[in-house]
Amino acid sequence: ATSQAEQIAASEKLKIEAAKLTASPSSSVNLHVRNLGGDAARVVHIYVLKPGSLTPICSVIISPVVINPGVVETLTVGLPAASCTGGTIDSGFDYVVKIVTQKGTEFAVTVTAS
């Protein structure tokens, strides 16, 4: 028997197919996200972290972006200085961009800032 949490997580399957992270001072993230699951997913939070770190550099709550099954959505989000209290995003360095759905499922990709 699987738990309800495992069943919920199994229904949300997103794949970040492409990612671009723009360095400070006008930081932004651009993601192309495909829904491989059978249910619509709602992305509500974006984090930027240094690889291996648990403390986010940037944390942005966004209006829910609904990604329907089989669809690719583009998420373009500015990262204002107020949301980036953990440091700056520097060109040429790797960062982890993590998206979180309304159900709490997390998906991440590593990208080099430009």
Secondary structure by P-SEA (a helix, b strand, c coil): cccaaaaaaaabbbbbcbbbbbcccccbbbbbccccccbbbbbcbbbbbccccccccbbbbccbbbbcccbbbbbbbbbcccccccccccccbbbbbbbbcccbbbbbbbbbcc
